Amino acid sequence: MIIFGTKGYLYQLAVLTLVCGRCGNPAAHVLRKRVTKFTLFFVPLFPVSTKYATQCTFCGAERKLTAQEAERLRAQDAGGAVSRPV
């Protein structure tokens, strides 16, 4: 019997101050990276998909980003936050 599946990992890349497109408030936005990995016998082997998004801490609106947009926002982050799993 072979046991396989997927497991999701969520990384917080940065906290940015942006103007929200939904509520219009200048608020903190969390830049997150979601990685789904293929697992075999509960051991993660390789990534299947990677998605980026920002979430407004004021209203909770989430906006999906491309990898290029996420890297550009992360480069603008002056804090230099280290990516860490949530």
PDB file with SEQRES, HELIX, SHEET and CRYST1 records, atoms N, CA, C and O in Angstrom:
SEQRES   1 A   86  MET ILE ILE PHE GLY THR LYS GLY TYR LEU TYR GLN LEU          
SEQRES   2 A   86  ALA VAL LEU THR LEU VAL CYS GLY ARG CYS GLY ASN PRO          
SEQRES   3 A   86  ALA ALA HIS VAL LEU ARG LYS ARG VAL THR LYS PHE THR          
SEQRES   4 A   86  LEU PHE PHE VAL PRO LEU PHE PRO VAL SER THR LYS TYR          
SEQRES   5 A   86  ALA THR GLN CYS THR PHE CYS GLY ALA GLU ARG LYS LEU          
SEQRES   6 A   86  THR ALA GLN GLU ALA GLU ARG LEU ARG ALA GLN ASP ALA          
SEQRES   7 A   86  GLY GLY ALA VAL SER ARG PRO VAL                              
HELIX    1 AA1 ALA A   67  GLN A   76  1                                  10    
SHEET    1 AA1 4 PHE A   4  VAL A  19  0                                        
SHEET    2 AA1 4 PRO A  26  LEU A  40 -1                                        
SHEET    3 AA1 4 VAL A  43  CYS A  56 -1                                        
SHEET    4 AA1 4 GLU A  62  LEU A  65 -1                                        
CRYST1    1.000    1.000    1.000  90.00  90.00  90.00 P 1           1          
ATOM      1  N   MET A   1       0.843  -1.178   0.000  1.00  0.00           N  
ATOM      2  CA  MET A   1       0.000   0.000   0.000  1.00  0.00           C  
ATOM      3  C   MET A   1       0.891   1.245   0.000  1.00  0.00           C  
ATOM      4  O   MET A   1       1.797   1.369   0.823  1.00  0.00           O  
ATOM      5  N   ILE A   2       0.626   2.148  -0.917  1.00  0.00           N  
ATOM      6  CA  ILE A   2       1.379   3.399  -1.018  1.00  0.00           C  
ATOM      7  C   ILE A   2       0.479   4.536  -0.541  1.00  0.00           C  
ATOM      8  O   ILE A   2      -0.652   4.687  -1.003  1.00  0.00           O  
ATOM      9  N   ILE A   3       1.000   5.327   0.385  1.00  0.00           N  
ATOM     10  CA  ILE A   3       0.251   6.462   0.923  1.00  0.00           C  
ATOM     11  C   ILE A   3       0.842   7.740   0.345  1.00  0.00           C  
ATOM     12  O   ILE A   3       2.021   8.032   0.544  1.00  0.00           O  
ATOM     13  N   PHE A   4       0.008   8.513  -0.382  1.00  0.00           N  
ATOM     14  CA  PHE A   4       0.474   9.768  -0.962  1.00  0.00           C  
ATOM     15  C   PHE A   4      -0.617  10.814  -0.842  1.00  0.00           C  
ATOM     16  O   PHE A   4      -1.773  10.493  -0.566  1.00  0.00           O  
ATOM     17  N   GLY A   5      -0.244  12.064  -1.051  1.00  0.00           N  
ATOM     18  CA  GLY A   5      -1.198  13.167  -0.969  1.00  0.00           C  
ATOM     19  C   GLY A   5      -0.488  14.497  -1.113  1.00  0.00           C  
ATOM     20  O   GLY A   5       0.591  14.577  -1.701  1.00  0.00           O  
ATOM     21  N   THR A   6      -1.102  15.549  -0.568  1.00  0.00           N  
ATOM     22  CA  THR A   6      -0.510  16.878  -0.601  1.00  0.00           C  
ATOM     23  C   THR A   6      -0.605  17.505   0.787  1.00  0.00           C  
ATOM     24  O   THR A   6      -1.446  17.127   1.602  1.00  0.00           O  
ATOM     25  N   LYS A   7       0.273  18.466   1.031  1.00  0.00           N  
ATOM     26  CA  LYS A   7       0.245  19.218   2.280  1.00  0.00           C  
ATOM     27  C   LYS A   7       0.543  20.668   1.955  1.00  0.00           C  
ATOM     28  O   LYS A   7       1.414  20.962   1.136  1.00  0.00           O  
ATOM     29  N   GLY A   8      -0.178  21.571   2.594  1.00  0.00           N  
ATOM     30  CA  GLY A   8       0.002  23.000   2.352  1.00  0.00           C  
ATOM     31  C   GLY A   8       0.861  23.653   3.415  1.00  0.00           C  
ATOM     32  O   GLY A   8       0.777  23.313   4.595  1.00  0.00           O  
ATOM     33  N   TYR A   9       1.688  24.591   2.987  1.00  0.00           N  
ATOM     34  CA  TYR A   9       2.543  25.379   3.875  1.00  0.00           C  
ATOM     35  C   TYR A   9       2.261  26.852   3.605  1.00  0.00           C  
ATOM     36  O   TYR A   9       2.113  27.259   2.453  1.00  0.00           O  
ATOM     37  N   LEU A  10       2.188  27.653   4.673  1.00  0.00           N  
ATOM     38  CA  LEU A  10       1.904  29.071   4.555  1.00  0.00           C  
ATOM     39  C   LEU A  10       3.069  29.842   5.155  1.00  0.00           C  
ATOM     40  O   LEU A  10       3.414  29.641   6.319  1.00  0.00           O  
ATOM     41  N   TYR A  11       3.681  30.728   4.362  1.00  0.00           N  
ATOM     42  CA  TYR A  11       4.818  31.522   4.808  1.00  0.00           C  
ATOM     43  C   TYR A  11       4.438  32.996   4.806  1.00  0.00           C  
ATOM     44  O   TYR A  11       3.859  33.488   3.837  1.00  0.00           O  
ATOM     45  N   GLN A  12       4.757  33.696   5.875  1.00  0.00           N  
ATOM     46  CA  GLN A  12       4.552  35.138   5.946  1.00  0.00           C  
ATOM     47  C   GLN A  12       5.847  35.792   5.498  1.00  0.00           C  
ATOM     48  O   GLN A  12       6.863  35.687   6.185  1.00  0.00           O  
ATOM     49  N   LEU A  13       5.824  36.465   4.355  1.00  0.00           N  
ATOM     50  CA  LEU A  13       7.032  37.039   3.781  1.00  0.00           C  
ATOM     51  C   LEU A  13       7.326  38.444   4.292  1.00  0.00           C  
ATOM     52  O   LEU A  13       8.486  38.786   4.521  1.00  0.00           O  
ATOM     53  N   ALA A  14       6.285  39.267   4.474  1.00  0.00           N  
ATOM     54  CA  ALA A  14       6.494  40.649   4.896  1.00  0.00           C  
ATOM     55  C   ALA A  14       5.186  41.251   5.380  1.00  0.00           C  
ATOM     56  O   ALA A  14       4.102  40.736   5.102  1.00  0.00           O  
ATOM     57  N   VAL A  15       5.310  42.350   6.109  1.00  0.00           N  
ATOM     58  CA  VAL A  15       4.159  43.166   6.490  1.00  0.00           C  
ATOM     59  C   VAL A  15       4.410  44.539   5.899  1.00  0.00           C  
ATOM     60  O   VAL A  15       5.376  45.214   6.256  1.00  0.00           O  
ATOM     61  N   LEU A  16       3.530  44.950   4.990  1.00  0.00           N  
ATOM     62  CA  LEU A  16       3.699  46.191   4.238  1.00  0.00           C  
ATOM     63  C   LEU A  16       2.583  47.165   4.546  1.00  0.00           C  
ATOM     64  O   LEU A  16       1.467  46.746   4.854  1.00  0.00           O  
ATOM     65  N   THR A  17       2.858  48.449   4.469  1.00  0.00           N  
ATOM     66  CA  THR A  17       1.824  49.464   4.601  1.00  0.00           C  
ATOM     67  C   THR A  17       1.419  49.894   3.195  1.00  0.00           C  
ATOM     68  O   THR A  17       2.193  50.519   2.470  1.00  0.00           O  
ATOM     69  N   LEU A  18       0.184  49.544   2.828  1.00  0.00           N  
ATOM     70  CA  LEU A  18      -0.345  49.844   1.496  1.00  0.00           C  
ATOM     71  C   LEU A  18      -1.742  50.429   1.642  1.00  0.00           C  
ATOM     72  O   LEU A  18      -2.375  50.289   2.688  1.00  0.00           O  
ATOM     73  N   VAL A  19      -2.216  51.081   0.597  1.00  0.00           N  
ATOM     74  CA  VAL A  19      -3.598  51.557   0.566  1.00  0.00           C  
ATOM     75  C   VAL A  19      -4.448  50.418   0.019  1.00  0.00           C  
ATOM     76  O   VAL A  19      -4.195  49.915  -1.075  1.00  0.00           O  
ATOM     77  N   CYS A  20      -5.447  50.020   0.780  1.00  0.00           N  
ATOM     78  CA  CYS A  20      -6.301  48.898   0.401  1.00  0.00           C  
ATOM     79  C   CYS A  20      -7.190  49.285  -0.774  1.00  0.00           C  
ATOM     80  O   CYS A  20      -7.757  50.378  -0.799  1.00  0.00           O  
ATOM     81  N   GLY A  21      -7.308  48.393  -1.737  1.00  0.00           N  
ATOM     82  CA  GLY A  21      -8.163  48.627  -2.896  1.00  0.00           C  
ATOM     83  C   GLY A  21      -9.638  48.493  -2.579  1.00  0.00           C  
ATOM     84  O   GLY A  21     -10.475  48.986  -3.336  1.00  0.00           O  
ATOM     85  N   ARG A  22      -9.978  47.840  -1.479  1.00  0.00           N  
ATOM     86  CA  ARG A  22     -11.385  47.627  -1.128  1.00  0.00           C  
ATOM     87  C   ARG A  22     -11.913  48.704  -0.190  1.00  0.00           C  
ATOM     88  O   ARG A  22     -12.942  49.322  -0.465  1.00  0.00           O  
ATOM     89  N   CYS A  23     -11.198  48.933   0.938  1.00  0.00           N  
ATOM     90  CA  CYS A  23     -11.695  49.893   1.929  1.00  0.00           C  
ATOM     91  C   CYS A  23     -11.064  51.270   1.786  1.00  0.00           C  
ATOM     92  O   CYS A  23     -11.581  52.238   2.344  1.00  0.00           O  
ATOM     93  N   GLY A  24      -9.950  51.384   1.048  1.00  0.00           N  
ATOM     94  CA  GLY A  24      -9.320  52.673   0.817  1.00  0.00           C  
ATOM     95  C   GLY A  24      -8.475  53.188   1.967  1.00  0.00           C  
ATOM     96  O   GLY A  24      -7.983  54.314   1.904  1.00  0.00           O  
ATOM     97  N   ASN A  25      -8.293  52.399   3.015  1.00  0.00           N  
ATOM     98  CA  ASN A  25      -7.494  52.816   4.163  1.00  0.00           C  
ATOM     99  C   ASN A  25      -6.025  52.456   3.974  1.00  0.00           C  
ATOM    100  O   ASN A  25      -5.712  51.384   3.457  1.00  0.00           O  
ATOM    101  N   PRO A  26      -5.123  53.341   4.388  1.00  0.00           N  
ATOM    102  CA  PRO A  26      -3.708  52.959   4.414  1.00  0.00           C  
ATOM    103  C   PRO A  26      -3.481  52.067   5.636  1.00  0.00           C  
ATOM    104  O   PRO A  26      -3.429  52.559   6.763  1.00  0.00           O  
ATOM    105  N   ALA A  27      -3.349  50.786   5.419  1.00  0.00           N  
ATOM    106  CA  ALA A  27      -3.251  49.829   6.517  1.00  0.00           C  
ATOM    107  C   ALA A  27      -2.147  48.823   6.236  1.00  0.00           C  
ATOM    108  O   ALA A  27      -1.621  48.746   5.126  1.00  0.00           O  
ATOM    109  N   ALA A  28      -1.812  48.060   7.252  1.00  0.00           N  
ATOM    110  CA  ALA A  28      -0.823  46.999   7.101  1.00  0.00           C  
ATOM    111  C   ALA A  28      -1.419  45.877   6.255  1.00  0.00           C  
ATOM    112  O   ALA A  28      -2.582  45.507   6.415  1.00  0.00           O  
ATOM    113  N   HIS A  29      -0.613  45.356   5.370  1.00  0.00           N  
ATOM    114  CA  HIS A  29      -0.992  44.222   4.534  1.00  0.00           C  
ATOM    115  C   HIS A  29       0.047  43.134   4.737  1.00  0.00           C  
ATOM    116  O   HIS A  29       1.248  43.400   4.716  1.00  0.00           O  
ATOM    117  N   VAL A  30      -0.414  41.926   4.930  1.00  0.00           N  
ATOM    118  CA  VAL A  30       0.484  40.791   5.117  1.00  0.00           C  
ATOM    119  C   VAL A  30       0.703  40.134   3.764  1.00  0.00           C  
ATOM    120  O   VAL A  30      -0.251  39.762   3.080  1.00  0.00           O  
ATOM    121  N   LEU A  31       1.976  39.995   3.382  1.00  0.00           N  
ATOM    122  CA  LEU A  31       2.338  39.318   2.140  1.00  0.00           C  
ATOM    123  C   LEU A  31       2.616  37.862   2.473  1.00  0.00           C  
ATOM    124  O   LEU A  31       3.519  37.559   3.253  1.00  0.00           O  
ATOM    125  N   ARG A  32       1.832  36.954   1.877  1.00  0.00           N  
ATOM    126  CA  ARG A  32       1.937  35.530   2.195  1.00  0.00           C  
ATOM    127  C   ARG A  32       2.220  34.708   0.948  1.00  0.00           C  
ATOM    128  O   ARG A  32       1.837  35.062  -0.167  1.00  0.00           O  
ATOM    129  N   LYS A  33       2.906  33.595   1.183  1.00  0.00           N  
ATOM    130  CA  LYS A  33       3.214  32.632   0.130  1.00  0.00           C  
ATOM    131  C   LYS A  33       2.652  31.288   0.560  1.00  0.00           C  
ATOM    132  O   LYS A  33       2.982  30.791   1.636  1.00  0.00           O  
ATOM    133  N   ARG A  34       1.802  30.696  -0.279  1.00  0.00           N  
ATOM    134  CA  ARG A  34       1.211  29.387   0.014  1.00  0.00           C  
ATOM    135  C   ARG A  34       1.813  28.364  -0.947  1.00  0.00           C  
ATOM    136  O   ARG A  34       1.708  28.503  -2.166  1.00  0.00           O  
ATOM    137  N   VAL A  35       2.449  27.329  -0.377  1.00  0.00           N  
ATOM    138  CA  VAL A  35       3.085  26.289  -1.172  1.00  0.00           C  
ATOM    139  C   VAL A  35       2.391  24.960  -0.876  1.00  0.00           C  
ATOM    140  O   VAL A  35       2.245  24.576   0.284  1.00  0.00           O  
ATOM    141  N   THR A  36       1.971  24.269  -1.916  1.00  0.00           N  
ATOM    142  CA  THR A  36       1.387  22.935  -1.787  1.00  0.00           C  
ATOM    143  C   THR A  36       2.416  21.933  -2.279  1.00  0.00           C  
ATOM    144  O   THR A  36       2.896  22.026  -3.408  1.00  0.00           O  
ATOM    145  N   LYS A  37       2.755  20.963  -1.413  1.00  0.00           N  
ATOM    146  CA  LYS A  37       3.780  19.979  -1.762  1.00  0.00           C  
ATOM    147  C   LYS A  37       3.176  18.582  -1.852  1.00  0.00           C  
ATOM    148  O   LYS A  37       2.274  18.232  -1.092  1.00  0.00           O  
ATOM    149  N   PHE A  38       3.687  17.792  -2.790  1.00  0.00           N  
ATOM    150  CA  PHE A  38       3.311  16.390  -2.940  1.00  0.00           C  
ATOM    151  C   PHE A  38       4.020  15.596  -1.844  1.00  0.00           C  
ATOM    152  O   PHE A  38       5.213  15.785  -1.609  1.00  0.00           O  
ATOM    153  N   THR A  39       3.288  14.713  -1.177  1.00  0.00           N  
ATOM    154  CA  THR A  39       3.876  13.908  -0.111  1.00  0.00           C  
ATOM    155  C   THR A  39       3.768  12.427  -0.444  1.00  0.00           C  
ATOM    156  O   THR A  39       2.802  11.977  -1.060  1.00  0.00           O  
ATOM    157  N   LEU A  40       4.776  11.687  -0.025  1.00  0.00           N  
ATOM    158  CA  LEU A  40       4.797  10.241  -0.154  1.00  0.00           C  
ATOM    159  C   LEU A  40       5.167   9.683   1.212  1.00  0.00           C  
ATOM    160  O   LEU A  40       6.243   9.967   1.738  1.00  0.00           O  
ATOM    161  N   PHE A  41       4.274   8.893   1.779  1.00  0.00           N  
ATOM    162  CA  PHE A  41       4.431   8.383   3.136  1.00  0.00           C  
ATOM    163  C   PHE A  41       4.660   9.527   4.119  1.00  0.00           C  
ATOM    164  O   PHE A  41       5.511   9.436   5.004  1.00  0.00           O  
ATOM    165  N   PHE A  42       3.882  10.622   3.954  1.00  0.00           N  
ATOM    166  CA  PHE A  42       3.883  11.795   4.826  1.00  0.00           C  
ATOM    167  C   PHE A  42       5.181  12.591   4.774  1.00  0.00           C  
ATOM    168  O   PHE A  42       5.420  13.423   5.649  1.00  0.00           O  
ATOM    169  N   VAL A  43       6.025  12.358   3.770  1.00  0.00           N  
ATOM    170  CA  VAL A  43       7.267  13.108   3.579  1.00  0.00           C  
ATOM    171  C   VAL A  43       7.068  14.040   2.387  1.00  0.00           C  
ATOM    172  O   VAL A  43       6.838  13.571   1.272  1.00  0.00           O  
ATOM    173  N   PRO A  44       7.154  15.376   2.608  1.00  0.00           N  
ATOM    174  CA  PRO A  44       7.000  16.297   1.478  1.00  0.00           C  
ATOM    175  C   PRO A  44       8.170  16.161   0.508  1.00  0.00           C  
ATOM    176  O   PRO A  44       9.333  16.239   0.906  1.00  0.00           O  
ATOM    177  N   LEU A  45       7.844  15.953  -0.788  1.00  0.00           N  
ATOM    178  CA  LEU A  45       8.891  15.711  -1.780  1.00  0.00           C  
ATOM    179  C   LEU A  45       9.175  16.911  -2.671  1.00  0.00           C  
ATOM    180  O   LEU A  45      10.325  17.337  -2.775  1.00  0.00           O  
ATOM    181  N   PHE A  46       8.147  17.469  -3.318  1.00  0.00           N  
ATOM    182  CA  PHE A  46       8.371  18.586  -4.223  1.00  0.00           C  
ATOM    183  C   PHE A  46       7.126  19.460  -4.265  1.00  0.00           C  
ATOM    184  O   PHE A  46       6.017  18.979  -4.032  1.00  0.00           O  
ATOM    185  N   PRO A  47       7.311  20.755  -4.565  1.00  0.00           N  
ATOM    186  CA  PRO A  47       6.154  21.664  -4.631  1.00  0.00           C  
ATOM    187  C   PRO A  47       5.303  21.407  -5.874  1.00  0.00           C  
ATOM    188  O   PRO A  47       5.819  21.207  -6.974  1.00  0.00           O  
ATOM    189  N   VAL A  48       4.003  21.417  -5.669  1.00  0.00           N  
ATOM    190  CA  VAL A  48       3.050  21.237  -6.764  1.00  0.00           C  
ATOM    191  C   VAL A  48       2.558  22.599  -7.249  1.00  0.00           C  
ATOM    192  O   VAL A  48       2.421  22.821  -8.452  1.00  0.00           O  
ATOM    193  N   SER A  49       2.293  23.515  -6.305  1.00  0.00           N  
ATOM    194  CA  SER A  49       1.859  24.862  -6.681  1.00  0.00           C  
ATOM    195  C   SER A  49       2.358  25.869  -5.652  1.00  0.00           C  
ATOM    196  O   SER A  49       2.563  25.546  -4.482  1.00  0.00           O  
ATOM    197  N   THR A  50       2.545  27.095  -6.122  1.00  0.00           N  
ATOM    198  CA  THR A  50       2.958  28.208  -5.274  1.00  0.00           C  
ATOM    199  C   THR A  50       2.079  29.396  -5.627  1.00  0.00           C  
ATOM    200  O   THR A  50       1.950  29.762  -6.795  1.00  0.00           O  
ATOM    201  N   LYS A  51       1.470  29.999  -4.595  1.00  0.00           N  
ATOM    202  CA  LYS A  51       0.591  31.147  -4.803  1.00  0.00           C  
ATOM    203  C   LYS A  51       0.963  32.242  -3.818  1.00  0.00           C  
ATOM    204  O   LYS A  51       1.370  31.966  -2.690  1.00  0.00           O  
ATOM    205  N   TYR A  52       0.816  33.505  -4.263  1.00  0.00           N  
ATOM    206  CA  TYR A  52       1.119  34.659  -3.437  1.00  0.00           C  
ATOM    207  C   TYR A  52      -0.135  35.492  -3.270  1.00  0.00           C  
ATOM    208  O   TYR A  52      -0.978  35.544  -4.165  1.00  0.00           O  
ATOM    209  N   ALA A  53      -0.262  36.159  -2.099  1.00  0.00           N  
ATOM    210  CA  ALA A  53      -1.407  37.026  -1.855  1.00  0.00           C  
ATOM    211  C   ALA A  53      -1.062  38.034  -0.763  1.00  0.00           C  
ATOM    212  O   ALA A  53      -0.188  37.796   0.071  1.00  0.00           O  
ATOM    213  N   THR A  54      -1.770  39.172  -0.787  1.00  0.00           N  
ATOM    214  CA  THR A  54      -1.695  40.136   0.310  1.00  0.00           C  
ATOM    215  C   THR A  54      -3.064  40.180   0.958  1.00  0.00           C  
ATOM    216  O   THR A  54      -4.085  39.987   0.298  1.00  0.00           O  
ATOM    217  N   GLN A  55      -3.075  40.439   2.275  1.00  0.00           N  
ATOM    218  CA  GLN A  55      -4.339  40.545   3.001  1.00  0.00           C  
ATOM    219  C   GLN A  55      -4.320  41.796   3.846  1.00  0.00           C  
ATOM    220  O   GLN A  55      -3.388  42.019   4.619  1.00  0.00           O  
ATOM    221  N   CYS A  56      -5.348  42.614   3.702  1.00  0.00           N  
ATOM    222  CA  CYS A  56      -5.499  43.851   4.472  1.00  0.00           C  
ATOM    223  C   CYS A  56      -5.852  43.495   5.909  1.00  0.00           C  
ATOM    224  O   CYS A  56      -6.764  42.704   6.150  1.00  0.00           O  
ATOM    225  N   THR A  57      -5.131  44.075   6.865  1.00  0.00           N  
ATOM    226  CA  THR A  57      -5.416  43.795   8.279  1.00  0.00           C  
ATOM    227  C   THR A  57      -6.592  44.619   8.791  1.00  0.00           C  
ATOM    228  O   THR A  57      -7.095  44.359   9.883  1.00  0.00           O  
ATOM    229  N   PHE A  58      -7.037  45.611   8.019  1.00  0.00           N  
ATOM    230  CA  PHE A  58      -8.161  46.445   8.444  1.00  0.00           C  
ATOM    231  C   PHE A  58      -9.502  45.819   8.075  1.00  0.00           C  
ATOM    232  O   PHE A  58     -10.379  45.684   8.928  1.00  0.00           O  
ATOM    233  N   CYS A  59      -9.668  45.435   6.805  1.00  0.00           N  
ATOM    234  CA  CYS A  59     -10.957  44.893   6.360  1.00  0.00           C  
ATOM    235  C   CYS A  59     -10.897  43.408   6.008  1.00  0.00           C  
ATOM    236  O   CYS A  59     -11.940  42.773   5.851  1.00  0.00           O  
ATOM    237  N   GLY A  60      -9.702  42.846   5.884  1.00  0.00           N  
ATOM    238  CA  GLY A  60      -9.570  41.419   5.603  1.00  0.00           C  
ATOM    239  C   GLY A  60      -9.592  41.055   4.128  1.00  0.00           C  
ATOM    240  O   GLY A  60      -9.587  39.873   3.782  1.00  0.00           O  
ATOM    241  N   ALA A  61      -9.616  42.061   3.250  1.00  0.00           N  
ATOM    242  CA  ALA A  61      -9.642  41.786   1.812  1.00  0.00           C  
ATOM    243  C   ALA A  61      -8.337  41.132   1.383  1.00  0.00           C  
ATOM    244  O   ALA A  61      -7.255  41.525   1.819  1.00  0.00           O  
ATOM    245  N   GLU A  62      -8.456  40.127   0.521  1.00  0.00           N  
ATOM    246  CA  GLU A  62      -7.278  39.419   0.034  1.00  0.00           C  
ATOM    247  C   GLU A  62      -7.140  39.654  -1.462  1.00  0.00           C  
ATOM    248  O   GLU A  62      -8.125  39.623  -2.201  1.00  0.00           O  
ATOM    249  N   ARG A  63      -5.903  39.892  -1.902  1.00  0.00           N  
ATOM    250  CA  ARG A  63      -5.619  40.123  -3.317  1.00  0.00           C  
ATOM    251  C   ARG A  63      -4.537  39.160  -3.767  1.00  0.00           C  
ATOM    252  O   ARG A  63      -3.459  39.110  -3.175  1.00  0.00           O  
ATOM    253  N   LYS A  64      -4.816  38.404  -4.801  1.00  0.00           N  
ATOM    254  CA  LYS A  64      -3.841  37.460  -5.326  1.00  0.00           C  
ATOM    255  C   LYS A  64      -2.799  38.202  -6.154  1.00  0.00           C  
ATOM    256  O   LYS A  64      -3.112  39.182  -6.831  1.00  0.00           O  
ATOM    257  N   LEU A  65      -1.552  37.721  -6.093  1.00  0.00           N  
ATOM    258  CA  LEU A  65      -0.446  38.346  -6.796  1.00  0.00           C  
ATOM    259  C   LEU A  65       0.294  37.326  -7.642  1.00  0.00           C  
ATOM    260  O   LEU A  65       0.213  36.123  -7.395  1.00  0.00           O  
ATOM    261  N   THR A  66       1.010  37.812  -8.638  1.00  0.00           N  
ATOM    262  CA  THR A  66       1.922  36.950  -9.377  1.00  0.00           C  
ATOM    263  C   THR A  66       3.241  36.890  -8.604  1.00  0.00           C  
ATOM    264  O   THR A  66       3.459  37.674  -7.680  1.00  0.00           O  
ATOM    265  N   ALA A  67       4.101  35.977  -8.977  1.00  0.00           N  
ATOM    266  CA  ALA A  67       5.395  35.840  -8.310  1.00  0.00           C  
ATOM    267  C   ALA A  67       6.234  37.110  -8.498  1.00  0.00           C  
ATOM    268  O   ALA A  67       6.953  37.512  -7.583  1.00  0.00           O  
ATOM    269  N   GLN A  68       6.149  37.740  -9.665  1.00  0.00           N  
ATOM    270  CA  GLN A  68       6.914  38.954  -9.935  1.00  0.00           C  
ATOM    271  C   GLN A  68       6.427  40.109  -9.061  1.00  0.00           C  
ATOM    272  O   GLN A  68       7.239  40.859  -8.518  1.00  0.00           O  
ATOM    273  N   GLU A  69       5.103  40.259  -8.920  1.00  0.00           N  
ATOM    274  CA  GLU A  69       4.559  41.312  -8.066  1.00  0.00           C  
ATOM    275  C   GLU A  69       4.964  41.098  -6.613  1.00  0.00           C  
ATOM    276  O   GLU A  69       5.305  42.051  -5.913  1.00  0.00           O  
ATOM    277  N   ALA A  70       4.927  39.850  -6.163  1.00  0.00           N  
ATOM    278  CA  ALA A  70       5.294  39.546  -4.776  1.00  0.00           C  
ATOM    279  C   ALA A  70       6.761  39.851  -4.519  1.00  0.00           C  
ATOM    280  O   ALA A  70       7.103  40.393  -3.468  1.00  0.00           O  
ATOM    281  N   GLU A  71       7.632  39.512  -5.460  1.00  0.00           N  
ATOM    282  CA  GLU A  71       9.064  39.804  -5.292  1.00  0.00           C  
ATOM    283  C   GLU A  71       9.324  41.304  -5.305  1.00  0.00           C  
ATOM    284  O   GLU A  71      10.187  41.790  -4.574  1.00  0.00           O  
ATOM    285  N   ARG A  72       8.583  42.043  -6.132  1.00  0.00           N  
ATOM    286  CA  ARG A  72       8.747  43.493  -6.171  1.00  0.00           C  
ATOM    287  C   ARG A  72       8.325  44.118  -4.847  1.00  0.00           C  
ATOM    288  O   ARG A  72       9.015  44.995  -4.327  1.00  0.00           O  
ATOM    289  N   LEU A  73       7.192  43.673  -4.294  1.00  0.00           N  
ATOM    290  CA  LEU A  73       6.739  44.187  -2.999  1.00  0.00           C  
ATOM    291  C   LEU A  73       7.706  43.800  -1.885  1.00  0.00           C  
ATOM    292  O   LEU A  73       7.974  44.596  -0.985  1.00  0.00           O  
ATOM    293  N   ARG A  74       8.217  42.602  -1.946  1.00  0.00           N  
ATOM    294  CA  ARG A  74       9.152  42.145  -0.919  1.00  0.00           C  
ATOM    295  C   ARG A  74      10.454  42.941  -0.983  1.00  0.00           C  
ATOM    296  O   ARG A  74      11.061  43.221   0.050  1.00  0.00           O  
ATOM    297  N   ALA A  75      10.887  43.306  -2.192  1.00  0.00           N  
ATOM    298  CA  ALA A  75      12.098  44.106  -2.352  1.00  0.00           C  
ATOM    299  C   ALA A  75      11.901  45.517  -1.816  1.00  0.00           C  
ATOM    300  O   ALA A  75      12.851  46.136  -1.335  1.00  0.00           O  
ATOM    301  N   GLN A  76      10.669  46.032  -1.894  1.00  0.00           N  
ATOM    302  CA  GLN A  76      10.368  47.365  -1.379  1.00  0.00           C  
ATOM    303  C   GLN A  76      10.301  47.385   0.145  1.00  0.00           C  
ATOM    304  O   GLN A  76      10.417  48.447   0.756  1.00  0.00           O  
ATOM    305  N   ASP A  77      10.115  46.232   0.753  1.00  0.00           N  
ATOM    306  CA  ASP A  77      10.008  46.144   2.206  1.00  0.00           C  
ATOM    307  C   ASP A  77      11.354  46.504   2.831  1.00  0.00           C  
ATOM    308  O   ASP A  77      12.339  45.788   2.650  1.00  0.00           O  
ATOM    309  N   ALA A  78      11.392  47.601   3.558  1.00  0.00           N  
ATOM    310  CA  ALA A  78      12.649  48.068   4.162  1.00  0.00           C  
ATOM    311  C   ALA A  78      12.987  47.292   5.424  1.00  0.00           C  
ATOM    312  O   ALA A  78      14.134  47.317   5.870  1.00  0.00           O  
ATOM    313  N   GLY A  79      12.009  46.601   6.011  1.00  0.00           N  
ATOM    314  CA  GLY A  79      12.241  45.867   7.250  1.00  0.00           C  
ATOM    315  C   GLY A  79      13.096  44.636   7.072  1.00  0.00           C  
ATOM    316  O   GLY A  79      13.758  44.209   8.018  1.00  0.00           O  
ATOM    317  N   GLY A  80      13.102  44.048   5.883  1.00  0.00           N  
ATOM    318  CA  GLY A  80      13.904  42.852   5.638  1.00  0.00           C  
ATOM    319  C   GLY A  80      13.432  41.673   6.464  1.00  0.00           C  
ATOM    320  O   GLY A  80      14.247  40.952   7.040  1.00  0.00           O  
ATOM    321  N   ALA A  81      12.121  41.468   6.530  1.00  0.00           N  
ATOM    322  CA  ALA A  81      11.575  40.369   7.336  1.00  0.00           C  
ATOM    323  C   ALA A  81      11.997  39.028   6.767  1.00  0.00           C  
ATOM    324  O   ALA A  81      12.100  38.858   5.552  1.00  0.00           O  
ATOM    325  N   VAL A  82      12.234  38.092   7.644  1.00  0.00           N  
ATOM    326  CA  VAL A  82      12.626  36.738   7.245  1.00  0.00           C  
ATOM    327  C   VAL A  82      11.358  35.917   7.057  1.00  0.00           C  
ATOM    328  O   VAL A  82      10.431  36.003   7.863  1.00  0.00           O  
ATOM    329  N   SER A  83      11.318  35.111   5.980  1.00  0.00           N  
ATOM    330  CA  SER A  83      10.143  34.274   5.767  1.00  0.00           C  
ATOM    331  C   SER A  83      10.064  33.214   6.831  1.00  0.00           C  
ATOM    332  O   SER A  83      11.053  32.551   7.141  1.00  0.00           O  
ATOM    333  N   ARG A  84       8.887  33.058   7.387  1.00  0.00           N  
ATOM    334  CA  ARG A  84       8.697  32.068   8.444  1.00  0.00           C  
ATOM    335  C   ARG A  84       7.334  31.409   8.280  1.00  0.00           C  
ATOM    336  O   ARG A  84       6.377  32.068   7.873  1.00  0.00           O  
ATOM    337  N   PRO A  85       7.234  30.134   8.587  1.00  0.00           N  
ATOM    338  CA  PRO A  85       5.939  29.456   8.471  1.00  0.00           C  
ATOM    339  C   PRO A  85       4.966  29.984   9.513  1.00  0.00           C  
ATOM    340  O   PRO A  85       5.356  30.360  10.618  1.00  0.00           O  
ATOM    341  N   VAL A  86       3.689  30.004   9.137  1.00  0.00           N  
ATOM    342  CA  VAL A  86       2.645  30.459  10.065  1.00  0.00           C  
ATOM    343  C   VAL A  86       1.969  29.265  10.670  1.00  0.00           C  
ATOM    344  O   VAL A  86       1.056  29.418  11.482  1.00  0.00           O  
TER     345      VAL A  86                                                      
END                                                                             
